[in-house]
Amino acid sequence: MSGASGDLSHRVRDWAESGVPLLTGHADGPPLIPPGSAATVARRQTDRIAAATGGRVRLDGARLLSERAAFTGFGRGGSTSAGGHCRLLPTADGWAAVSCARPDDPVLLGALVCREVGDDPWPDVSSWLRTHTGAELAERAELLGVAAGPVAPVETTTPQPLQPRPVNGLRVVDFSALWAGPLCAHILGLAGAHVIKVETPTRPDGARRGNPDFYRLLHAGHESVVLDPGDRERRSALADLVASADIVIEASRPRALAGFGLDAEGFAESGGTWISITAHGRASNRIGFGDDIAACAGLVAHTDDGTPVFVGDAIADPLTGLTAAVLAMSAPADGSGKLWDVAMSSVVAATLDPASVTEPIDEARILAPSRRETTGEAPPSGRDTDAVLARLRRQSV
């Protein structure tokens, strides 16, 4: 579709070429150009990655924002997210995003609204929200561990990268799951880092249950280790593995890390780079997923009647993964370590501009999501556990 977006403004052109508008709006309505400049920011991040790798890694950040939909076939769902697990619903004082993505979420949503909700929680949740404020929802959702909150733009600052450094040959230990952290690890792997993915027996990466080709894209060429932090010997091996890393990526709340015996601050003080990806920052106990985080940070589009709709597919994930990769490819000039507190909501909020608005666009003027070719295979869970632990033992002798 060469030239289809040639006469558009820079911000709108980047959105039009990203694939995101095809996922934004109602299925029976026009695609929408979202507010803000997330597609432009994403391209800026991949320019930084190309520069940091001497051109070894050349990606189009705008296209990455919609890449998963090219594998899954997701389309625009309006006030229901592209993946179908999150909804935008009216509250007593505005709008809220509520996710129901995990097997236990219907029970938790029942606790949220103080009633049994059955297999379909949405009628009861919708009814409850209409008589409660966004602040009430946020408070109860945090207590219950529900991914939900009001749609309310937040003031934020995001961490800025330091001096670029090569990551070729560095060891990356990746505890993250789903999309944001694995995208960061994937990019570091493309840049020549050696990536070891770590899962626990009771909490494998939920993305393994998703589209297998997309999972393979993000994890091909990595090693897979499964360790049980409840087992004394395995817990010791986990500590040794982390100590051997140059970069650690994780997406857990600090109290969960402490339960595994992992110390992010200590790792950074010893000279390593620790990438901590959370929904709303390390100081927050709120949880979230890509769709609800983006909406709660204020990134929604609006239809003609003012109704908010989701932007893209879990767009907070790829935006954060790109940001985390850029940060991991930088380090203090004095060679010391760094703990990066990467709040997904802050990453999204930093792309917003109050002066920009939703704009409809003809479908002939936008690009559809596209997928990169996948080379190599993603390892089955735990395939490399024995080999990696044996290598650690040899190195410690």
Secondary structure by P-SEA (a helix, b strand, c coil): cccccccccaaaaaaaaccccccccccccccccccccaaaaaaaaaaaaaaaaccccccccccccaaaaaaacccccccccccccbbbbbcccccccccccccaaaaaaaaaacccccccaaaaaaaaaaaccaaaaaaaaaaacccccccccccbbbbbbccccccccbbbbbcccccaaaaaaaaaaaabbbbbbbbccccccccccccaaaaaaacccbbbbbbccccaaaaaaaaaaaaaccbbbbbccaaaaaaacccaaaaaaabbbbbbbccccccccccccaaaaaaaaccccccccbbbbbcccaaaaaaaaaaaaaaaacccccbbbbbbbccaaaaaaaaccccbbbbbbbccccccccccccccccccccccaaaaaaaaaaaac
